Amino acid sequence: MEYAILSSKGQYTIFQYGQDTFRFRAPYSLEYYSEIKEWNHGYLVVMTKYRHDNDLIEEYIDFVPLLENLYFDANMYLNQIKEVQNAI
């Protein structure tokens, strides 16, 4: 598999790749990720919808620190992911 999936459920952001699923707390008012704008070796630019705002907001997620904190070889792991798709 060369792509990962980004989604949200309740107060969690969910990132899935292969058999790995990472869940981490998202802002309380997150409704969903509407668009994946860019994937750059662990750095993700997304358009996000929050309850308190009618407009979409550009957000940034950096997966390198997350993977390193979980003792993954971030460089090796991220080299496998060519694309991130939105679960919507």
Backbone as CSV, one residue per row, in Angstrom:
resi,resn,N_x,N_y,N_z,CA_x,CA_y,CA_z,C_x,C_y,C_z
1,MET,0.853,-1.179,0.000,0.000,0.000,0.000,0.897,1.239,0.000
2,GLU,0.617,2.159,-0.880,1.429,3.370,-0.984,0.716,4.612,-0.476
3,TYR,-0.497,4.453,0.050,-1.200,5.626,0.536,-1.707,5.386,1.958
4,ALA,-1.880,6.484,2.671,-2.420,6.459,4.027,-3.786,7.141,3.992
5,ILE,-4.551,6.950,5.059,-5.888,7.531,5.169,-5.925,8.448,6.394
6,LEU,-6.454,9.648,6.216,-6.651,10.585,7.316,-8.148,10.760,7.543
7,SER,-8.556,10.688,8.798,-9.962,10.901,9.132,-10.049,11.462,10.547
8,SER,-11.271,11.713,10.971,-11.498,12.149,12.346,-12.748,11.461,12.867
9,LYS,-12.759,11.248,14.166,-13.930,10.661,14.812,-13.996,11.226,16.215
10,GLY,-15.089,11.934,16.495,-15.191,12.579,17.800,-14.054,13.566,17.976
11,GLN,-13.341,13.453,19.058,-12.230,14.374,19.333,-10.882,13.802,18.910
12,TYR,-10.886,12.866,17.976,-9.633,12.237,17.571,-9.372,12.373,16.082
13,THR,-8.116,12.578,15.762,-7.626,12.471,14.400,-7.118,11.051,14.256
14,ILE,-7.403,10.436,13.111,-6.998,9.056,12.872,-6.185,9.013,11.583
15,PHE,-5.001,8.433,11.690,-4.102,8.278,10.554,-3.829,6.789,10.404
16,GLN,-4.185,6.226,9.252,-4.027,4.793,9.030,-3.112,4.532,7.848
17,TYR,-2.177,3.625,8.072,-1.306,3.186,6.988,-1.025,1.707,7.187
18,GLY,-1.371,0.912,6.195,-1.189,-0.531,6.326,-1.968,-1.039,7.526
19,GLN,-1.288,-1.755,8.414,-1.941,-2.284,9.609,-1.809,-1.342,10.802
20,ASP,-1.171,-0.203,10.613,-0.960,0.751,11.708,-2.060,1.800,11.735
21,THR,-2.560,2.065,12.926,-3.547,3.123,13.128,-3.075,3.995,14.273
22,PHE,-2.945,5.280,14.013,-2.544,6.251,15.024,-3.738,7.142,15.336
23,ARG,-4.082,7.253,16.601,-5.166,8.135,17.039,-4.572,9.146,18.006
24,PHE,-4.897,10.404,17.777,-4.443,11.428,18.709,-5.497,12.509,18.842
25,ARG,-5.463,13.184,19.981,-6.470,14.198,20.281,-6.424,15.329,19.264
26,ALA,-7.601,15.718,18.855,-7.772,16.854,17.952,-8.458,17.969,18.747
27,PRO,-8.489,19.176,18.218,-9.224,20.244,18.903,-10.686,19.848,19.132
28,TYR,-11.238,20.276,20.232,-12.598,19.875,20.633,-13.654,20.194,19.583
29,SER,-13.442,21.233,18.791,-14.480,21.659,17.844,-14.263,21.133,16.420
30,LEU,-13.306,20.231,16.243,-13.069,19.668,14.913,-14.296,18.894,14.439
31,GLU,-14.730,19.207,13.232,-15.824,18.443,12.622,-15.264,17.410,11.646
32,TYR,-14.389,17.858,10.730,-13.811,16.931,9.752,-12.678,17.609,8.995
33,TYR,-11.907,16.773,8.316,-10.893,17.240,7.373,-11.528,17.196,5.997
34,SER,-11.599,18.335,5.337,-12.317,18.378,4.066,-11.431,18.104,2.856
35,GLU,-10.128,18.373,2.980,-9.251,18.222,1.817,-7.815,18.021,2.282
36,ILE,-7.122,17.137,1.597,-5.685,16.972,1.788,-5.028,17.827,0.705
37,LYS,-4.333,18.868,1.106,-3.715,19.757,0.124,-2.307,19.328,-0.242
38,GLU,-1.577,18.801,0.742,-0.175,18.458,0.474,0.304,17.397,1.457
39,TRP,1.106,16.492,0.956,1.802,15.497,1.770,3.270,15.597,1.401
40,ASN,4.099,15.878,2.392,5.523,16.030,2.139,6.304,15.302,3.220
41,HIS,6.473,14.016,3.027,7.310,13.182,3.899,7.011,13.418,5.385
42,GLY,5.760,13.278,5.745,5.368,13.397,7.151,4.729,14.715,7.519
43,TYR,4.802,15.678,6.630,4.196,16.984,6.887,2.947,17.090,6.030
44,LEU,1.818,17.324,6.675,0.532,17.315,6.008,-0.124,18.684,6.102
45,VAL,-0.639,19.167,4.977,-1.418,20.404,4.931,-2.841,20.002,4.576
46,VAL,-3.790,20.373,5.434,-5.183,19.970,5.250,-6.119,21.159,5.421
47,MET,-7.285,21.052,4.815,-8.347,22.009,5.067,-9.274,21.367,6.093
48,THR,-9.598,22.146,7.119,-10.301,21.618,8.280,-11.565,22.421,8.545
49,LYS,-12.612,21.721,8.943,-13.871,22.379,9.312,-14.050,22.263,10.818
50,TYR,-14.262,23.439,11.443,-14.522,23.509,12.879,-15.949,24.000,13.113
51,ARG,-16.544,23.580,14.215,-17.917,23.983,14.548,-18.068,25.489,14.688
52,HIS,-17.075,26.164,15.212,-17.188,27.585,15.529,-16.960,28.501,14.326
53,ASP,-16.694,27.927,13.155,-16.381,28.752,11.989,-17.044,28.153,10.756
54,ASN,-17.693,28.981,9.970,-18.328,28.502,8.744,-17.327,28.254,7.627
55,ASP,-16.175,28.898,7.727,-15.144,28.764,6.698,-14.197,27.616,7.029
56,LEU,-13.601,27.055,5.980,-12.567,26.038,6.177,-11.270,26.734,6.591
57,ILE,-10.486,26.064,7.397,-9.235,26.615,7.907,-8.095,25.691,7.501
58,GLU,-7.015,26.274,6.993,-5.840,25.489,6.644,-5.087,25.128,7.919
59,GLU,-4.772,23.844,8.069,-4.064,23.337,9.249,-2.855,22.537,8.796
60,TYR,-1.933,22.325,9.729,-0.696,21.615,9.447,-0.493,20.532,10.502
61,ILE,-0.133,19.342,10.050,0.133,18.225,10.961,1.510,17.672,10.617
62,ASP,2.357,17.547,11.619,3.698,17.002,11.431,3.758,15.641,12.122
63,PHE,3.888,14.575,11.341,3.883,13.218,11.882,5.252,12.745,12.359
64,VAL,6.313,13.448,12.004,7.652,13.003,12.399,7.788,12.912,13.918
65,PRO,7.450,13.951,14.688,7.579,13.828,16.150,6.698,12.722,16.732
66,LEU,5.513,12.553,16.192,4.617,11.498,16.659,5.273,10.132,16.490
67,LEU,5.803,9.862,15.304,6.440,8.573,15.042,7.683,8.374,15.897
68,GLU,8.476,9.417,16.024,9.691,9.309,16.834,9.366,9.052,18.296
69,ASN,8.318,9.676,18.813,7.909,9.440,20.201,7.430,8.007,20.424
70,LEU,7.004,7.350,19.354,6.569,5.956,19.436,7.686,4.987,19.027
71,TYR,8.897,5.505,18.905,10.099,4.714,18.585,10.056,4.067,17.203
72,PHE,9.405,4.739,16.269,9.445,4.322,14.873,10.647,4.973,14.216
73,ASP,11.185,4.347,13.201,12.165,4.995,12.339,11.337,5.842,11.363
74,ALA,11.150,7.102,11.702,10.228,7.969,10.956,10.607,8.063,9.486
75,ASN,11.882,8.214,9.191,12.323,8.360,7.810,11.976,7.117,6.992
76,MET,12.287,5.944,7.516,11.998,4.701,6.805,10.486,4.509,6.640
77,TYR,9.741,4.773,7.696,8.289,4.591,7.665,7.637,5.537,6.652
78,LEU,7.999,6.799,6.702,7.371,7.804,5.846,7.764,7.668,4.384
79,ASN,8.943,7.107,4.115,9.357,6.887,2.724,8.407,5.967,1.979
80,GLN,7.688,5.125,2.688,6.756,4.179,2.067,5.452,4.844,1.619
81,ILE,5.102,5.964,2.230,3.810,6.614,1.980,3.966,7.638,0.861
82,LYS,3.313,7.400,-0.236,3.404,8.293,-1.402,2.287,9.333,-1.431
83,GLU,1.192,9.025,-0.733,0.012,9.884,-0.794,-0.821,9.683,0.463
84,VAL,-1.563,10.720,0.838,-2.534,10.599,1.937,-3.895,10.951,1.354
85,GLN,-4.860,10.091,1.603,-6.220,10.308,1.112,-7.135,10.626,2.279
86,ASN,-8.161,11.375,1.981,-9.164,11.752,2.968,-10.224,10.653,3.041
87,ALA,-10.647,10.315,4.245,-11.635,9.261,4.416,-13.044,9.703,4.045
88,ILE,-13.274,10.987,3.866,-14.623,11.489,3.538,-15.022,11.047,2.150
